[in-house]
Amino acid sequence: YYGKYIGKLKTLHHSVTGEVFAVDARTLHIRDFTYDGEGPAAFFYAGNSKSPSASGFRIHDENGSPRRLGRYLKKHVTITLPDSKTLHNIKWLSVWCDEFSVNFGDVKIPKNLDYPRPQKINQLNGVHLVSSDPIVVVDAQTLLIPNFSYDGEAPDAKFWVGRGGRPSPQGVRVPDENGKEVPLRRYDGKTIVLTLPGDLTVFDIGHFGVWCEAFTVDFGHITIPAGLNVPPSLKMLGVAPQSKLNCEVLWDDLAFEVRWAVAGDSIVLQLVSKLEDGEYMSFGLSGDGTRSKMIGGDVVVAWVDKATLKGYAVDYFLDAKSQCAGTRGSCPDERLREGTNSVRLLNAAMVNGYSIVTCQRPLKAQDELDLDIVTNGSQAVIWAVGPLNSRNEVSYHSLTNKRDVLLDFGRAPKWNCPIPDPDTTTARKQTPAAEPELRPSVEATSRSPPATPAPAPKTDAWEIPAIQCYEPEDGVFYAQMGPTGGKRGYPAITGHVGWGISWYINGLLIPEINVVRGKTYTFVVEGGLDPETPARYHPFYITDDPIGGYEHKTREERAAVRIFAGARQNRRGDVYPTATGRLCNWKPDPTQPLAEEFTSFGAYQRTLSLECDQGEPGILQWTPDKNTPATVYY
């Protein structure tokens, strides 16, 4: 796939041949381009006259060079129209001789050509707070996921694609935005870009989502429409990836760097520095185009909150050398006039103590509080580092440039910074295992080690109070779902690795329940009713199996399990659950720290809120008798 087929170059002189494809609004790809190189001054030309003529304009060659064309023999080339020109502005592409005004070969561009372009599709919405804005298929191998969120609670969540409309274990991992195939961390409204692995394209897949590989659970997915009219990736066109990043060191002691790339009508900026907690870094345009001057400056102020790891990038106008008071001082544009924030946060991270914030802004000023970024020469810039005040706005800077700093944003990419240290992160693959975690319901005994998943370290576990005999007096237990509590919760308590969701009994995370033989107990079950969505379907049952996941066991494995309550057998011998009800979920507050940062379950519990679907709960009644083992599991 090379894009929308336009046609063959008509051969007129000098053996010009090739097949032309529209890649996107401004890019053309020519397969098997041939030209003997004998013309004195041949160039790629395009124009909107009826036929090729000198009234057209030159197009740089596949290397971005304005030089005349040399010899080509069945070479695949990709060329880009000049700024402000699109395929809707031209009627022809030609190999044109400037010196003698001769057309060596051309192809007509169809009127109203439906050229490939990025396509917006559905948004993610699933369990574990998985959500996003509508996803953009940028090209056949690239997905842009705006405002992506995920609570990070599951042990083996991955980005996942595959054939058909629903995820399955036969799918394929998609590396994260850093190119890693490691379990996904917590995300809070981040915009990320993902690249499909190998030669896989959107034409080969039917869905994309977040999938727990160890426990084969769908956390949320969307379908990929067939036949999307999107551009091919550069890799599909045989264009070798090239670094398009510039980098300059602003202050060596803090390893403060600015990195940038001009992308069409906008610029992507990345600020990197070793900041103290509560500090910001700022960079932008001087109030004077020829020298560095703070007053009148247009800057982005960026930082990463070290407690939540949330990043910020804010558009500022520097009216005076003071913090913002009313409408005077160094103020966010939004404080001065609503709707004037021209900076868009793309990503933020803390890596080895470095704050890294990536953002985007237009080259052209969007309002009277912005300045133009020029790409045809140098202009003065300013930068600063300093503390944030109680409003998370800038206080007076503690460090700034004392000399003039001039940068050419439109220069050819040049990296004038130290080479970043290699990432030494490694992945640990979990072994697939079962359904919601099970807990002993009578006095604690030594647990049999599960065959799967791999054991988790039982260190620094929260103390979960056991439910004692005759508590509560009415013998009613509410069984609902909730998060596993990070490293100090389910994994540390049980020694098993959970898949991110556990039973909560009367608001407690997987407590031990002490029961009395001969007394009837009632479980109000709110674990979900939708068997088509495993992450929202958790029947409640009582068994002698410490591993769980009965529905996913083989017939032979099921035969070794005794179920005491919560299931029945039909005439064919199939076992089906009887205790299912609406889903009630204890949801974590995404603005709070990660679960493992709480010193006690009680402190963590106070940050949870219960959310329930419409519908009725299921009811399970159980009376342990003399044949009930001393330890059973729910």
C-alpha positions in Angstrom: 0.0 0.0 0.0 1.5 3.3 -1.1 -1.5 5.6 -0.9 -4.2 6.7 -3.4 -3.2 5.7 -6.9 -3.1 8.7 -9.3 -1.6 7.3 -12.5 1.6 6.7 -14.6 4.0 9.4 -15.7 3.5 9.9 -19.4 6.9 9.3 -21.1 7.8 12.2 -23.4 11.6 12.5 -23.2 14.7 11.1 -21.4 13.0 7.8 -20.5 10.8 9.3 -17.8 8.5 6.6 -16.2 7.0 5.8 -12.9 3.7 5.3 -11.0 2.4 8.1 -8.9 0.5 7.8 -5.6 -0.9 10.4 -3.3 0.4 9.8 0.3 -1.4 12.7 1.9 -2.4 16.3 1.2 1.2 17.4 0.4 3.1 14.2 -0.3 3.6 12.2 -3.5 5.2 8.8 -3.9 6.6 7.6 -7.2 7.3 3.9 -7.6 10.0 2.8 -10.0 10.9 6.3 -11.0 13.2 6.4 -14.0 14.9 9.4 -15.6 18.2 9.2 -17.6 19.6 12.3 -16.0 20.7 13.8 -19.3 18.6 16.9 -19.2 20.5 20.1 -18.4 18.2 21.4 -15.6 15.4 19.0 -14.8 13.3 19.4 -11.6 10.0 18.0 -10.2 7.4 20.6 -11.1 3.7 21.1 -10.2 1.1 23.7 -11.1 -2.5 24.5 -11.7 -2.4 25.5 -15.3 -4.2 23.3 -17.8 -0.9 21.6 -18.8 2.7 21.6 -17.6 4.3 25.0 -18.1 6.9 27.4 -16.6 4.2 28.9 -14.5 4.4 26.0 -12.1 6.7 25.7 -9.1 9.6 23.5 -8.2 9.4 20.6 -5.7 12.6 19.5 -3.8 13.8 16.0 -4.5 13.4 13.0 -2.2 16.3 14.3 0.0 14.8 17.8 0.4 17.4 19.2 -2.0 16.7 22.0 -4.5 19.4 20.7 -6.9 18.6 19.5 -10.4 17.6 15.8 -10.8 20.3 13.3 -11.5 19.9 9.8 -13.0 17.2 7.5 -11.6 16.6 3.8 -12.5 13.5 2.3 -11.0 13.9 4.1 -7.8 11.1 4.7 -5.3 11.0 8.4 -4.3 8.8 10.4 -2.0 8.5 14.1 -2.5 6.7 16.9 -0.6 4.9 20.0 -1.9 6.1 23.3 -0.6 4.4 24.9 2.4 0.9 26.2 1.8 0.5 24.0 -1.3 -1.7 20.9 -1.4 -2.9 18.4 -4.0 -6.1 20.5 -4.3 -3.9 23.4 -5.6 -2.4 21.5 -8.5 -3.5 19.8 -11.7 -0.3 18.1 -12.8 3.1 16.8 -11.7 5.9 16.9 -14.2 9.6 16.3 -14.7 10.3 19.8 -16.2 13.4 21.2 -17.8 13.8 24.8 -16.5 16.5 25.8 -19.0 14.5 25.0 -22.2 10.9 24.9 -20.7 10.4 21.3 -21.8 8.1 18.7 -20.2 10.0 15.4 -20.0 6.9 13.5 -18.6 3.8 14.2 -16.5 0.7 12.9 -14.8 -2.6 14.6 -14.3 -3.9 15.1 -10.8 -7.7 14.3 -10.7 -10.0 17.1 -9.6 -11.3 16.8 -6.0 -8.8 13.9 -5.4 -9.8 12.1 -2.2 -6.2 11.8 -0.9 -5.4 9.8 2.2 -5.6 11.7 5.5 -5.6 10.9 9.2 -9.0 9.5 10.3 -10.7 9.9 13.6 -12.4 6.8 15.0 -14.0 5.9 18.4 -12.7 6.5 21.9 -11.7 4.0 24.5 -14.0 3.4 27.4 -13.5 0.4 29.7 -12.6 -0.9 33.1 -9.7 0.2 35.3 -10.5 3.8 34.3 -9.4 3.1 30.7 -10.6 6.0 28.6 -9.5 8.4 25.8 -10.8 11.0 23.4 -11.5 9.8 19.8 -8.4 8.0 18.5 -6.7 9.2 15.4 -5.3 6.8 12.8 -2.5 9.0 11.7 -1.2 6.6 9.0 -1.4 2.9 8.3 0.9 2.0 11.2 0.5 4.9 13.7 -2.2 5.6 16.3 -2.6 8.8 18.2 -4.5 8.3 21.5 -5.5 11.7 23.0 -6.2 12.1 26.7 -5.5 8.5 27.5 -6.2 7.3 31.1 -5.7 4.0 32.9 -5.4 3.3 36.6 -2.2 1.2 36.4 -3.6 -1.4 38.8 -3.4 -4.5 36.7 -0.1 -6.5 36.6 0.1 -7.2 32.9 -1.9 -4.7 30.8 -0.7 -4.1 27.3 -1.8 -2.2 24.2 -3.3 -4.9 22.0 -4.5 -5.4 18.4 -5.8 -8.4 16.4 -8.1 -9.6 13.8 -11.8 -9.5 14.3 -13.9 -7.2 16.3 -12.9 -8.4 19.8 -9.6 -9.0 21.6 -8.3 -12.5 22.3 -5.1 -14.2 23.4 -4.3 -14.6 19.7 -3.7 -10.8 19.4 -0.5 -8.9 19.2 1.2 -6.6 21.7 1.7 -3.0 20.6 4.8 -1.3 22.2 4.0 1.7 24.4 4.8 5.3 23.5 8.4 4.6 24.5 8.7 1.5 22.3 8.6 -0.8 25.3 6.5 -4.0 25.7 6.3 -3.7 29.5 3.1 -3.7 31.6 1.4 -0.3 31.3 1.9 2.2 34.1 -0.8 4.6 35.3 -1.8 7.3 32.8 -3.8 10.4 33.6 -5.0 12.2 30.5 -1.9 11.8 28.4 -1.7 12.1 24.6 0.4 9.2 23.3 1.5 8.0 19.9 1.8 4.2 19.2 3.4 2.4 16.3 2.2 -1.0 15.1 5.0 -3.6 15.3 6.8 -5.0 12.3 4.9 -4.9 9.0 1.5 -4.9 10.7 -1.0 -2.2 9.4 -4.5 -1.1 10.3 -5.7 -3.0 7.3 -4.6 -6.2 9.0 -6.5 -5.7 12.3 -10.1 -5.3 13.4 -9.7 -3.9 16.9 -7.4 -2.0 19.3 -7.5 -1.8 23.1 -6.0 -2.5 26.5 -5.6 -6.2 27.3 -4.4 -8.0 30.4 -2.1 -10.6 28.9 -1.5 -12.7 32.0 -5.2 -13.1 32.8 -6.7 -12.7 29.2 -9.0 -9.9 30.2 -10.3 -7.1 28.0 -10.0 -3.7 29.8 -11.6 -1.8 26.9 -11.3 -1.8 23.1 -12.6 -0.2 19.9 -13.1 -1.7 16.5 -11.0 -0.5 13.6 -13.2 0.3 10.5 -12.2 -1.6 7.3 -10.8 0.3 4.3 -9.7 3.5 6.1 -8.4 6.0 3.6 -5.2 6.8 5.6 -1.7 7.6 4.5 0.9 4.8 4.3 3.7 5.0 6.9 7.1 6.2 5.9 8.3 2.6 6.6 5.9 1.3 4.0 7.3 3.7 1.5 10.8 2.6 2.2 11.8 6.0 3.7 14.4 5.4 6.3 13.5 7.1 9.6 15.7 10.1 10.3 16.1 12.1 13.5 14.2 15.4 13.0 15.0 16.6 16.5 17.1 19.6 17.3 18.6 20.0 20.8 20.4 22.8 22.7 21.7 22.9 26.2 20.3 25.9 28.1 22.0 25.4 31.5 24.5 22.6 32.0 24.3 22.4 35.8 20.6 21.3 35.7 21.0 19.4 32.4 18.3 21.9 31.1 17.7 21.2 27.5 15.3 22.3 24.8 14.5 19.9 22.0 12.3 20.8 19.1 10.9 19.7 15.7 8.9 21.8 13.3 5.9 19.9 12.1 3.8 21.7 9.4 2.3 24.8 10.9 3.3 23.9 14.5 6.3 23.2 16.5 6.8 20.4 19.0 8.9 21.4 22.0 10.4 19.1 24.7 11.9 20.6 27.9 14.2 18.4 30.0 15.7 19.3 33.4 16.6 18.1 36.8 14.2 20.1 38.9 13.4 20.1 42.6 9.8 19.3 43.7 7.7 22.4 43.2 9.9 23.9 40.5 9.1 24.9 37.0 11.1 25.3 33.8 10.2 27.8 31.1 11.3 28.5 27.6 10.0 30.7 24.8 10.3 33.8 22.7 11.9 37.1 23.8 10.0 40.3 23.9 12.6 41.6 21.5 13.4 39.6 18.4 17.1 40.4 18.3 18.1 40.1 22.0 16.9 38.2 25.0 14.4 40.3 26.9 11.9 39.0 29.5 9.3 41.8 29.3 6.9 41.1 26.5 8.0 37.5 26.2 5.8 34.5 25.2 6.9 31.3 27.0 5.7 27.9 27.9 6.0 27.1 31.7 6.3 23.3 32.3 6.7 21.0 35.3 5.9 17.5 36.5 4.1 17.0 39.8 6.4 14.4 41.5 3.5 13.2 43.7 1.1 12.4 40.9 3.5 12.3 38.0 1.1 14.6 36.2 2.6 17.0 33.7 1.8 20.6 32.9 2.6 22.9 30.0 1.0 26.4 30.3 1.1 29.4 27.9 2.4 32.5 29.6 2.7 36.2 28.7 5.4 38.1 30.6 4.0 41.6 31.3 6.4 42.4 34.2 9.2 40.9 36.3 6.8 39.7 39.1 4.4 36.9 39.7 0.9 37.3 38.4 -1.4 39.6 40.3 -4.7 40.3 38.7 -3.8 41.0 35.1 -0.2 42.2 35.7 3.0 40.3 36.0 4.0 36.9 34.6 0.6 35.5 33.9 -0.9 32.4 32.2 -2.6 33.6 29.0 -5.9 32.2 30.3 -5.7 34.5 33.3 -5.5 37.5 31.0 -8.1 36.4 28.4 -10.2 33.2 28.3 -9.4 30.8 25.4 -5.9 32.1 24.7 -3.8 29.1 25.9 -2.0 28.1 22.6 0.1 25.4 24.2 -1.0 21.7 24.1 0.5 19.2 26.4 1.5 16.0 24.6 3.4 14.0 27.2 5.2 14.3 30.5 7.4 11.9 32.5 9.9 11.6 35.3 12.9 9.5 34.1 15.9 9.0 36.4 15.2 12.2 38.2 14.7 14.3 35.0 11.4 16.1 34.4 10.5 15.7 30.7 7.6 17.7 29.3 6.6 17.6 25.6 4.2 20.1 24.2 3.0 21.7 20.9 2.1 25.2 19.8 1.4 26.9 16.5 4.2 28.7 14.7 1.9 31.7 14.0 0.6 33.8 16.9 -2.9 32.9 17.7 -3.8 36.0 19.7 -2.3 39.3 20.9 -0.6 37.4 23.8 1.5 35.2 21.4 4.5 35.9 19.3 5.4 34.3 15.9 8.1 31.6 15.7 10.0 32.1 12.4 11.6 29.3 10.5 13.7 31.4 8.0 16.3 32.8 10.4 17.4 33.2 14.0 15.4 34.9 16.8 16.0 35.6 20.4 14.7 33.3 23.1 14.5 33.3 26.9 14.4 30.7 29.6 14.1 30.4 33.4 13.9 28.0 36.3 12.2 28.8 39.6 9.6 27.9 42.3 5.9 27.6 41.8 3.6 29.4 44.2 0.6 28.1 46.0 -1.6 28.6 42.9 0.9 26.5 40.8 1.9 29.7 39.0 5.4 31.0 38.6 7.2 32.9 41.3 10.2 35.0 40.5 12.8 32.9 38.8 15.9 31.6 40.6 17.8 31.1 37.4 17.6 32.6 33.9 19.7 33.4 30.9 21.9 36.5 31.5 23.2 36.7 27.9 21.4 36.8 24.6 20.4 33.4 23.2 19.5 33.2 19.5 18.0 30.0 17.9 17.1 29.1 14.3 14.0 27.0 14.7 13.9 26.2 11.0 17.5 24.9 10.7 18.3 21.4 9.5 18.1 19.0 12.5 21.1 19.2 14.7 21.7 17.6 18.1 24.0 19.7 20.3 23.3 17.9 23.5 24.8 14.9 25.3 23.5 11.6 24.0 20.8 10.4 26.5 21.6 7.4 28.7 20.1 4.1 27.3 17.0 2.9 29.1 17.7 -0.2 31.1 14.1 -1.1 31.8 13.3 -4.7 31.3 10.0 -6.5 31.1 8.9 -9.4 33.2 6.2 -11.5 31.5 3.6 -13.0 33.7 2.2 -16.5 33.3 -1.5 -16.6 32.3 -3.9 -17.5 35.0 -7.4 -17.2 36.2 -10.4 -15.2 37.2 -11.0 -12.9 40.3 -8.8 -13.7 43.3 -10.0 -16.1 46.0 -9.6 -15.9 49.7 -9.9 -18.4 52.6 -13.3 -18.0 54.3 -12.5 -19.7 57.6 -9.4 -19.5 59.9 -6.2 -18.9 58.1 -4.1 -22.0 57.1 -1.0 -22.2 55.0 -1.9 -21.6 51.4 -1.0 -23.9 48.6 1.3 -22.1 46.2 -0.6 -21.5 42.9 0.8 -23.0 39.7 0.0 -19.7 38.0 0.6 -16.8 38.0 4.1 -16.2 39.3 4.2 -15.6 43.1 4.3 -12.0 44.2 6.5 -10.9 47.1 4.7 -10.8 50.5 6.4 -7.8 51.9 5.0 -4.6 53.4 1.5 -5.9 53.2 -1.5 -3.9 54.5 -3.2 -5.4 57.6 -6.7 -6.3 56.6 -8.9 -7.1 59.6 -10.6 -10.5 59.5 -14.4 -10.7 59.8 -15.0 -12.5 63.1 -17.6 -15.1 64.0 -21.1 -13.7 64.4 -20.1 -10.5 62.6 -22.3 -8.9 61.4 -25.1 -10.1 63.5 -27.5 -10.6 60.5 -24.9 -12.7 58.7 -25.2 -10.5 55.5 -22.1 -9.8 53.4 -21.9 -7.4 50.5 -19.6 -8.7 47.8 -18.4 -6.0 45.4 -15.4 -5.5 43.1 -12.5 -3.1 43.6 -8.8 -2.5 42.9 -6.2 -4.9 44.2 -4.4 -2.1 46.1 -1.1 -2.1 44.3 2.0 -3.7 45.7 0.8 -3.5 49.3 -2.6 -5.0 48.6 -3.6 -8.3 47.1 -0.2 -9.5 45.9 1.6 -8.8 49.2 -1.3 -10.3 51.2 -1.7 -13.5 49.3 1.6 -14.1 47.5 -0.3 -14.3 44.2 -0.2 -11.8 41.4 -3.6 -10.4 40.7 -4.9 -9.0 37.5 -6.0 -5.7 39.0 -9.5 -6.4 40.4 -10.5 -8.2 43.6 -13.5 -9.0 45.8 -14.3 -6.5 48.5 -16.5 -7.9 51.3 -18.3 -5.3 53.4 -15.9 -2.7 52.0 -12.7 -4.7 53.0 -10.2 -5.9 50.5 -10.3 -9.8 50.4 -10.8 -10.2 54.1 -10.7 -13.6 55.8 -14.2 -14.5 57.0 -14.7 -16.7 60.1 -18.0 -18.6 59.9 -19.9 -21.0 62.1 -21.2 -24.4 61.0 -25.0 -24.6 60.9 -25.5 -20.8 60.6 -26.9 -19.5 57.3 -25.0 -16.6 55.7 -26.3 -14.3 52.9 -24.0 -12.8 50.3 -25.4 -9.8 48.3 -23.4 -10.2 45.1 -22.6 -7.2 42.9 -19.9 -8.5 40.6 -21.3 -7.9 37.2 -23.8 -9.4 34.8 -22.2 -9.2 31.4 -20.6 -12.5 30.4 -19.5 -11.0 27.0 -17.1 -8.6 28.9 -15.0 -10.7 31.3 -13.7 -7.7 33.1 -17.3 -6.8 34.1 -18.5 -10.3 34.9 -17.6 -12.0 38.2 -19.9 -14.7 39.5 -19.5 -15.4 43.2 -19.0 -18.9 44.4 -17.5 -20.9 47.3 -15.0 -23.7 46.5 -12.1 -25.7 47.8 -9.8 -24.3 45.1 -7.3 -21.6 46.2 -6.5 -20.6 42.6 -10.0 -19.8 41.2 -11.0 -19.1 37.6 -13.3 -22.1 37.4 -14.9 -21.0 34.1 -11.4 -21.0 32.4 -10.3 -24.5 33.6 -10.3 -27.6 31.4 -12.9 -30.3 32.0 -10.2 -32.4 33.8 -9.3 -29.4 36.1 -12.9 -28.7 36.9 -13.4 -32.3 38.0 -10.9 -31.8 40.8 -12.8 -28.8 42.2 -15.6 -28.9 44.7 -18.1 -26.1 44.7 -20.2 -25.6 47.8 -22.3 -22.6 46.8 -22.9 -20.4 43.8 -23.3 -22.9 41.0 -25.5 -25.6 39.6 -25.3 -28.4 37.1 -27.7 -28.8 34.2 -28.8 -32.1 32.7 -25.9 -32.1 30.3 -23.5 -31.9 33.2 -22.5 -28.3 32.5 -21.9 -26.1 35.6 -23.3 -22.6 35.5 -23.2 -19.8 38.0 -26.2 -18.8 40.1 -24.9 -15.8 42.1 -24.5 -12.9 39.6 -25.8 -9.4 40.0 -25.2 -5.8 38.8 -21.7 -4.5 38.9 -20.6 -2.3 41.9 -17.1 -1.2 41.8 -14.9 0.6 44.4 -13.2 3.2 42.2 -9.9 4.9 43.1 -9.6 8.7 42.9 -7.2 9.4 40.0 -6.0 12.6 41.7 -4.7 10.6 44.7 -1.3 9.0 45.0 -0.7 5.4 43.9 -2.1 2.7 46.2 1.2 1.5 47.5 2.0 5.0 48.8 -0.7 4.6 51.5 0.7 3.2 54.8 -2.6 1.5 55.6 -5.6 0.0 53.9 -7.8 2.3 55.9 -6.1 5.4 54.5 -6.4 4.0 51.0 -10.0 2.9 51.5 -11.1 6.5 52.4 -10.0 7.6 48.8 -12.3 5.0 47.2 -15.9 5.6 46.1 -18.5 3.0 45.2 -20.1 3.2 41.8 -22.9 0.8 40.8 -24.6 0.0 37.5 -28.4 0.0 37.3 -30.0 -3.3 38.1 -30.4 -5.8 41.0 -27.8 -7.6 43.0 -27.6 -11.4 43.1 -28.2 -13.3 46.3 -26.3 -16.4 47.5 -27.2 -18.2 50.7 -24.9 -20.7 52.2 -24.9 -22.8 55.4 -21.6 -24.5 56.2 -22.1 -28.0 57.6 -20.1 -30.8 59.0 -18.9 -31.8 55.5 -17.5 -28.3 54.8 -13.7 -28.3 54.9 -12.1 -26.1 57.5 -10.8 -23.7 54.8 -12.8 -22.8 51.7 -12.4 -19.9 49.3 -14.6 -17.3 47.7 
